[in-house]
């Protein structure tokens, strides 16, 4: 009998430790705050049941007026405390899923330094001597705005070898450097020793747009310079139509690619933001509002079956089956979930995820929950996705910040 009690005690202690360990895992894995749709309560899709209980008399966050905030206690199996989180009730919008390919034409805010070179037989580089680095954005020379390579060359040439004040943006840090141009015998002019780029173009996929305003989001990750890897500061940009003509199939160790051409005619829309979560702008041509679906919040995303909408030929998107293998609600970057392409037709045509599919919307349970962002180079059938909630928050912040800036002016 004593042995039986000892074994039961040991099993009970082990179970208690296991439950405590699981609660500890969820304490750190779950975020400290959530959004919910107004009139609803927080429900979590987890491997083990987690229940939420309002702190106080009533769940204020579930009120019909928004935004409303409240605190809830999360408990494993309804009794083991995990943590207290803040919950905010919001109006979750209806959005139109994309999947359409689009062309991106970006004009940079300034010019980006992509390289430096010697300008005389002595091997001197004025830009290097001034402290300029690859990846810097040149904004102005002697207070004259620089909007292209030609403008930079003209400003340097007009200085006739006298020192100039160059204003640069280095990762958000604005600074002014003094540069003295040197005369190049080979080119018969004064030069700074800079190689710069003032624009870029590429292909992506529309994630969603708002049926009333036409504002849209795409890519799910930033447009970066091909040489420096830096996010390109946007001065202005156009959205143009694209016709997908062929696919370079992906394989382990070699990423595939969608190949297409810009369609002639008027631009489809304009861009106002390029940041870590994608590109954002306004489309002039829209789908029918009847195709709109609810935007899913991050806790709506769960492992299991889902679909992506993407275009691998022509201009019309199709839906393909995928499986969500992991969803990290606490992630704040662009790699919020791991997806696995399972559709035989897509695998046969592309080998999985390829360049140009970034931004392809992910739908689950009738909601738009995210977008494709990256491919695993070692396994092109798998890749990362970003939460749609994260993209929407970025778009709202950009609009709000823009409105505040205009008010301040």
N, C-alpha and C positions, 0 to 999 in steps of 0.2 A: 504493500500500500504506500509505503514511504517513497519507493522508487516511482510509483505512478504519479504521486503528487509532485515529485521532483521533475519528472518529465513534463507534466502539465505546466508547472511553473516556468520551465525552460522554454517551452513552446509559446507561452503567453508573453514572456519577456522578449523573445525573438520577434513575435508579431508586433508588439508595441514598438520595438526599435525600428522595424520595417515601416510601420505607419508613420512614425516620427520622421524617418528619413525621407519618405515620400512627401510628407507635408513640407519638409525643408526644401526639397527639390522644387515643388510648386511655388513656394514662397519666393524663390529667386528667379524662377522661369517665367512667372506671370508678371505682367506690367503692373504699375501702381495706379493706373487709371484706364478707364474704358469709356467709349461712347456707346449709347444705346439709342434705338429709335424711340421717339416719344411715345408714351403710353405702354411701353414694354419694360420688362425687368431683365437684368443681366442673366444670360444663360451661356454656359461654357461647354464646348465640345471637347472633353478630355477623356483619356483612357479610363480613369477612375472618376466616379461621380463627385463633383464639387457643387455644393449648394451655396446660394448667396442669401444673406439675411440683412435687411435694412437696419442701419444704426438709428435708433429713435423710434418714433411712433409710426411713421409711414415712409415709404420709399419716395422721397421728394423728386428724385430723378425720373420717376415714371409718370409725373404729372403731365397734363395735356398742354400746358404752356411751356415753351422752350426759349432759351436753354435753361434747364434746371439741373442742379447738382445735388448729390447726396453721397453718403458713405455706406458701403456695404461690407459685411464681414464674410469672407470666403471660408468654407469649412469642408474638409474632406469627409465624405460619407455623412455629411450633415452635422457632425459633432466635433471633429478634430480641427481646431483653428489653424488657418494657413496665414492669412494677412487681411488687413483692411484696405480697401481700394476706393478711389473716388470714381463715381460714375456720373456722366453728364448726358442728359437727354437732348437729342438733336433731331432736326428734320433730315432724314436721309433722302437724298434726291433720287429721281428717276433719271437714268442716263441711257444713251443709245450706244450699245457696244459697237466698236469699230471692226478692225480686221482689214481695213482698206490700206493698201500701200500708198505712201505719199513721199514726194520729193521735198528735201529740205535745202533751202538756199539761205545761208547765214552771212550777214555782213557784220564783221566784228566791231566792237566798241574800241576803236584804235587799231593798231596792228600788233600782231604777236611775233616776238623774236623766236625764230626757229633755228637760227645758227649764226655764227660769227666767223669772219675771215680777215686775213691780213690785207692791208691796202698799199703797202710799199715794199721795196726789196729788203728793207730792214726787218720785215716781219711784224710790224706794229699793227695793233687793232685798237682804234680809239674807243670803241664800245666796251671792249674788255677792260681797258684801262680805266674807263669811267665807272665800272662796277656793274654794268648791265649783264643780265644772265638770260640764258635760254628759257623761254616760258614767260618772260616779262611782257606786259602789254604797254606799248608806247602810246601815250594819250595825247601829248602835245610837245611841241618844240618852241621854246621862247613864247609860251602862251598861245601859240597857233595850234588849234586842234588838228590832229592827224587822223584822217579817215581812209587812208590807203597808202600803198607803197609809193605812188607818184608824189603824193603830198610830202612824204618823209624825205624823199630824194631832193625835192625842191627846197625844203626848209634847210637841209644840210648844205646844199650847194650855195644858197643865198648867204650863208654865214661867212663864206670866203675864208675859212680857216680860223675864224674867231670862236671862242668858247660859246656853246649854246646850253640852255637849261632844258633838260629832257625830263618830262613828268611821266612816271611809269606806275603801273599797277602790278604789284607782285603778290599774287594770292590774296588780294583784298587790302594789302598794305600800300597806300599811295605815298610815293616819295619822289623827290626831285634830285636829279644827278647832273653834274656838269661834264660835258663832253666837248673835246676839241677835235674837230674834223682834220683829217690829213689829206694832202693832195696825192692822188693816184696818177702816176705818169702813164700807166697803161690805159686808163679810161679818160685821162685829161679832165678830171674834175675832183672836187673835194668829196670825201666819203667818210662814213662812220664805221664801216666794216660790219654792217648788219644784214642778215638775211631775214626777211619778214614775210608774213602772210596776212592778208586782210579779209579773206572770205573762205568759205568752204561749202561743200554740197554733199548730199548723201541720200540714202533711202531708209525709211523706217515704216512703222505700222501704227495707224491710229488706234488708241486704246478705247477712248469713249469721247462723246461730246454731249453737251447739255442741250436738250431739244428746244429750249426757249431762247437762250442767249447765243448758241452756236459755239461757245467756248469749248475747246477740246484739249486733250492730253494725248501724248504719244511717246513711244520709245521706252519709258520706264527707267532710263539711265541718261546721263548727259551726252551731248555731242562734244567730243574732245578733239583736240588737235592731233593729227596723225603722227607728228614728229615729237611733240613735247608731252603728250598725254594730258595736258591741262584742259579744264573746262573752258570752252570758248565764251567770253563775255559777249553778249548779244547787243548789237546796235539796232539792227532791224533784220527781218527775215520773211521769206515767202514760203508758202505751202503750194506745191504744184502737183499735178496728177502724174501718176507713174503707171506704166504698163510692164508687168513682170513677163520677161521673155524666156528666161531659162534658169535652171538651178544647178549650181555646183554642189554635188552631194557631199555631206559631211561624213567623216570617218574618225576613228580613234587617232588623235594626234593631229588632225587636219580639219579645221573648221570649214563648213560649207558656206555657200553664199547665194542669195537671190540676186539675179541680174535683170535689170530693167532699164527703161529709158524714160526720161521726162516727156510727158505729152505736151504738144504745142497748145497755145491758147492762153487765156487769162488765168492768173493765179487762183487757186482754190481758196486761199485765205492768207493770213499773216501770223507771224510769231511775235510774242512779247516776252518770253522767258525761256532760258536754257539753264537748268540747274541739275543737281544730283539726281533728281527723280524723273527727269525727262524734259521734253519740250512742251510748251503750252502756248496756245494761240486761239484764233477765231477762224472758223470755217464759214464760207459763204454758201456752200452747197451742203445740204443736210439730208439725212434719211427721214422717213416718216416718223412722227412722234409715237405712233402705235407700236413701234419696235422697241420702245424704251423699257428698261428693266430696273428694279431697285439696285442701288449700289450697296454691296455687302460690307459690313464692318469686319475688322480683323478677327473678332471672336466667332464670326460666322464661317470662317475658313476652317476646314477640317480635312483630315486624311481621307482618301477615297477617290471615287470617280469624279471627273470634271471634264470640261471641253475647252479647247481654245479655238478662236476664230482667226484665220490667217489666210493670206493669198499667196499661192505658189505658182499661179499662171494667170495671165491677164490682169483683170482689175477687180474681180468679184471674190469676196472672201467665202470660205467654207468652214464648217465646224469639224474638228477632229478630236478623237477621244484621248484623254490623258489621265494620269493618276497623280494625285497630290500625295507625296510620300512624307512630307514634313511641313508643319506650319509653326513658325516661331513668332508668337504674338508679342514677345518682348523685344524683338529686333527693331532697330530704328533706322537701318540702312535700306539698301535696295534688294537685299537677298533675304526676303522674308519667308519664302517657302521653296521647297525642292519639288520639282515636277518631273514626271516621267512620261514621255510620249509612248502611247500604246497603240495608236491607230495604224493598222497595217498599210493603208494607202499613203499616209504621210511618211511613214518610215521607208516605204519603197521609193517615194519620190525624192525625199530630202535626206534620209538617214537620221532624221531627228530635228533638232533645233539648228538653224543656220543664220548667218548674218543677214539682216534685213527683216527678220521676224520679230525683232525687239519691239515691244509694245503690243504684240498680239494679245487681245483680251482673254482672260481666263474666267469662265462662268461655271458656277456650281449652285445647285439647288435653286435655279432661276434667278440668281443674282450675279452681278459683275463683281468679282472679288479681287481681281488683280491683273497683272500683265507679265508676259515673258520678258526677262531682262538679259540673262546670260546663259551660255551653253557650257557644259563640262567638256573641255577639249579632249579629255581622256575617254569620254562616253557621251557622244552627241545626242543620245536618246534622253539624256537628263540635263537639267539646268535649273536656274533660279527664277523666281518670280517676285514681284513687288506687290504689296497690298494696294488695292484701289483706294482705300481710305487714305493711305500715305500720299498718293498722287493728288487726291482731291484737296487734302490739307495744304499741300504746297501751292496748288492753284489758287485757293482762297487767300492764303497769306500774300501771294504776289499781287492779287487784285487789291487787297486791303492796303498793302504797303504803297502801291501806286496811287491809290486814292488819297492816302495821308500825305504823300509827297506833293501832290497837286494842291492840296489844301494849304500846306506849309508855304508853297510858292505864292 
